[in-house]
Amino acid sequence: MAFSHAAFSSLRHLAVALAWLLLAAAPLAATARDFDLQGHRGARAVLPENSLPGFAYTLGVGVTTIETDIAITRDGVLVLSHDPALNADITRGPDGSFLTGRGPLISKLTAAELAAYDVGRIRPGSDYARTFAQQQPVDGTRIPRLADLFALARKAGNEQVRFAIETKLTPTAPNDTMPPEEFARRLVAAIREAGLEQRSSILSFDWRTLQLVQKEAPGIPTVYLSIQQRSMDNIGAGQPGGSEWTAGFQLKDHGSVPRMIKAAGGHTWSSFWRDLTPEAVKEAQALGLKVLAWTVNDAPTMARMFDMGVNGIVTDRPELLRAQMQQRGMPLPRATPVRP
C-alpha cells in the first residue's frame, strides 16, 4: 500500500494514545454491550471509508461494532463498498486520475480488475470533500474484501467486536447487482465460513434480503434501515401503492415503522436520526426492538439521541462518540490497536 510509514505511524500513535487515555478513565467493562458504539464505514470522517486503514483506526479507538457495506464482484468476491458502482468522488483509475461521472458497476468487474482502483483520497472541491474536510488521505488504498476485515479483527486480537454488514442493492435498479436472494445467501455463507454468526448482523434499506436472512440464518440479527426524507424515502408513507423497498410490509397496514419491522420479524430498527422521536423510540423498544440512530457526527445531536434512550449510535466519528459516552460514565468497549 503506497503511503508513507511516517504518516501511518503518526495515525497509529494517535489512535493508540487516544485509546489508552480513554481506557484509563473508563469503567472496567472491556466487553461492554450496554450501548452500541458503531463506527460508520469504519471512521469516514477520519480516514478513507470502508478501508483497512479506517477499520484499523476504528479498532484502535475501540468500538462495539464496525459498520460496513457489501458489493459482490463479477467473479463472486464480497468486497466492502457503499456504492454498487465506483464513486467518482473517491476513486482514481490506474492512471491516477479521478473517475468522471458514475464509475463502473462492481458487479461487472472481477476482483482483480477492481484492485486497480485507488480509493484513498477524496476528490478536491467535491461536496464529499467539503463534508469531510478533515479526512486524512491514504494513497494506494484499495477496496478490501469482507474476508480482509475479518482477518484484521483477528490480527488485532479482538474477539468481541461485532460486524454490521449492509446489503447494498435496490429494487429500483435490479440490474446493478445480483438478485436479493442470491446476494443474501452469499453474505450469509461468508459469515458462516468465518465462524462469525454470533458477532454479525445484516442490515438493509431493501428489506427483501432481511426476510431471506431470517429464514436461512435465524441466528444472525436483522437490522431494518429506514429513512423518510426528501433525499430518500424507503417507507413511502405518501405513496398510493406503498413502498417497493419494504418486502410487502406497508405503513398503511401497520401504522408505524416500528410495527412494520415487528411484523417483518426484525431484531433492530436503525433509523435516520432526524426521523426519531422519543415516542417512536419507546414504541419500538416496547415491541422488543433495539433502536439505532444513524449517522450522528456532532456532540449535541449525540446528546439528544442519548436522552431519547436509543440503544446505539452509528457515527463517522467513533472517537467523539466514545468521548461522549465516557463523559456520561457509560461502559466502553475494548480498544485493540492494530496495523493494517
N, C-alpha and C positions, 0 to 999 in steps of 0.2 A: 504494500500500500504506500503510495507516494506522498507521504507527508513527513515533515522533519521530526527527528527524535526529540529535539528540544521542545517543539510545540506540543508533542504528545506528553512528554514528561511534565511540562507545566500544567496541562489539563489534569493529568493523573494526580499530581501532587495537590492540586486544588481540590479535587474530589476526595482524596484521602484525608486531607486536613479538615474539610467540612464534615466528613463522615465521623471522624474521631471527636471533633468538637461537639457534634450533636449527640453522639452516643454517650459522652462523658456526663452530660447533664440529663440524659433521658432516664425514665423509669426502666428497671431491669425487666424488659419484656422483649427478648430477642426474636420471638416468633409471634409478635403482635398480630392479631386478626380482628381486633375490635373495630378498626376503621380501615377502609381500603384506600391506600395511597397508590394511585395508578400513574405511572409515567407514560404520557401520551406519545405514541410513535417513538418511544424512548424518552428523549428530553428535547423536543423540537425547538424550544426557544434557545437552547444552549449549543447543540451540535446537530449535524445533518439528521433529518428524520429517518426513522427505520434503518439506521446504520449500526454497524458493530461498534464504532466509537461512541455513538449515542447510547447504545444499550450498556456498554461498559461504564459510561459515566453514571447512568441510572443505577446500576448495581452498586457503584461506589458511594452514591448518595444514600441509598437504602430505601427501597420501595416495597410495598406489599405485592404489587402486580406490575408487570410490563405489558403495556397495551401495544398491539401491532396489527398489521393488515396483511391479508394473503392475496396474492395473484398466482396463477399457475401458467408455466411456460408451455410452449407447443409440445415439448417432449416430457411434460408431466412433472416438472420440478416445482415445488412450492417455494415461492420467494416472497419477500417482505416489501410490499409496495402499497401505498394508499390508493393509487390510481390504477385502473386497468390498463391505461396507456401511459407511456413515459411522459412525465410532467416537464414541459419545456422550461419552466421556471427554475428547475433544479437539476436538469440533465444536460450533459455535454456529450457529444459524439466522440468517436475515435480521433477526430481532428482537433479536439479541444474546444470547439465552438458550441454554444448553446443551441439546442434544437429550436426550430422555428415552427410555430403552430403546434397542433397536437402531435405528440410523438407516436411511434408505432405501438400497437397493442402488444402487451406482454404475451398474450395467448398466441400470437403469431411469431414469436421469437423463440429460439432454443435457449437453453441456459447459457450455452457458450456464446451465442450472439449477444445476449443481454449483458454478459460480463464485459463487453467492450465499452459500455457507457459509464460515465463518471457522474455520481450524484453527491459529490462532496462540497458543493458551493451553490449559493443562490444567485440567480441572475440579477446583476445590479440594476436598480431602477424599477424593479417589478413590485407589485403590491405585496408579494410574499416577502421581499427584502425589507419593505417598509414595516411590515408587521413584526418581523423577527430580525430587527436590525442588530441585535447582539449575538446572533448565531455565529459561532466560530467555524470557518471553513476547514475542511479536511480533504484536500485534494487527493484524488486517487481512490476515493471511497466507491465501492461497488454495491449493487443491490444484493443483500445477503439471502441465503436460503433460510427457511424456518429451522432446518437442522443446525445451521450455524449459530442461531440464537440459543437453542437448547444446549449446544456444546459450550457456548460462552458461560452460561449459568453454571454448568458443571465445572468448568475451569475455575470459576470464582468460588467453588465450594458452597454454593447457595442451594440448599435443598428445601428451602421454604418459599422462595419467590414463585408467584403464580404467573400464568400467561393468559392474557385476554386477547383472543385472536379473532379478528373481524373478517368475515367473508365479504369480499369486495365484488359484488355483482349487482345488477339492477334489472328489474323487469322491463324497464323502458329501453334497454339496449341489450337484448338477449344474445346478439352475435358477438359481443365484445369478450365474452368468457364462455367456458363450458357450461352446460345446464346446471341449475342449482343442486339437483340430486347428486350428480357426479362430483361436483365441486365439494359438497359437504362430505361425501363419502371419502374422498381423498384426504381431506383435512383430518377427519376422524382417524383414518388409518395411520397418518403420520404421527398424531398424538399418541395413539396406542403403541406404535412401533418404538417411540421414545420412552414409553412407560410413564407418561405424564397425564393420564386421565384424571388423577386426583388433584392435579395442580393446574388444570387448564379450564377455561370457559370459552365458549364460542358465542360471538355476538354478531348482529347484523341489523341493518335497516330493512333488508329483504327477508322477511320472516319465513319464507319458504324453506330456506336452509335450516333454520332453527327447528322447524317441525320435523325434518328428517333426522336431525341430531337426536331429538328426544325419543324417536322410535328406535334408532340403531345404537345409540350410546347414551342411555338414560343416566349414566354416572357422570356425564360431563354437563355442568350447569349451562343453561342457555340464557343469554343476556339480550333482551329486546330493546333495540335502539329506537328512539323517537325524536322527531323534530317537527314543530308546527310553526314555521316561519315563511316569509315570502321567498327567501332564497331556496328553501327546500321544505317540503311537507310530505312526509310519508304516511301520515294518518288520514289526511283527506277529509276533514270534517265537513267541508262545504261542497264536496264533490258528489253530484247526484248518484253516481254509480259506486261510490266508495273508493277506497284505495286499492291499487293493484300490488302494493308493497306488503300487505299485512296478511297474506295467506288466507284470505276469506274472512278474517275476524274484523268486523266493521264497527266503527264508533257508534253508529246509529242503533246497533243491536245490543250494545253493552253499556253505553252511557259515559264511559270514561276510559282513558288509556290504561290505567291500572287494571280495570276489569277486563279489557280486551286481552291483556297479557296473562292475567289469571286464567281466563277461558282457554287461551292458547297453550297453557301448561308451562309458562315461563318461570324461571328462577329469579331473575333480576330485571328491573326496569332501569335502563340507562337513558336519561333524558337530557336534551339540551338545557342548560341551566336556566335560560330565560323563560322556559316553559314551566318551571317548577313553582309550586306554591306550597306553603306549609300544609294546607288541607290535602293537596294531592299526595304529598309525601306520607302523611298519616294514613290516608286511604290505602295506598299501596302496601304499607307495612302491616296494616290491619288485615290485608288479604294474604299475608305471608310472603310478600315480595321484598327483596332488598332494593334499595334505591341508590343509583349513582347519578352524579351531576357531571356533565361534560360541557365544554372544555374550559376550565376555570384557571385563569392565569394571573389574577391580582388578589392581594390580601383582603380588601374589603368584600369582594364577592365570595371569597373562600369563607370569610366570617359569616356571611349571610347563609351559605349552604350549611355550615356547622350548626347555626342556630335553627335551621329548618329540621335538623335531625337526619340528614342523609347518611347513608351507610358508607359512602365513599365518594371521592372526587377524582376525576380524570384531569390531568394537567400537563401542559408543556413545560412547566417549571416545578419539577418534583422537589427541588431543594427549598423553594419558597413554601410549598405546602407543608413540607416536613417541619420547617421552622415555625409555621403557624400552629401545627399540632403540638410541637414542643412547648410553645407559649401557653397552651391550654392544658398542659400536663398529661397529654394523651400518650399512650404507649407507642413506641416507634419500632418499625421493622428493622431487621439487622442489615447493616451495611457490609458489603463484600467487595472491596476494590479489586479490579481485575484489568489486565491489559488485553485488548482485542487481538 
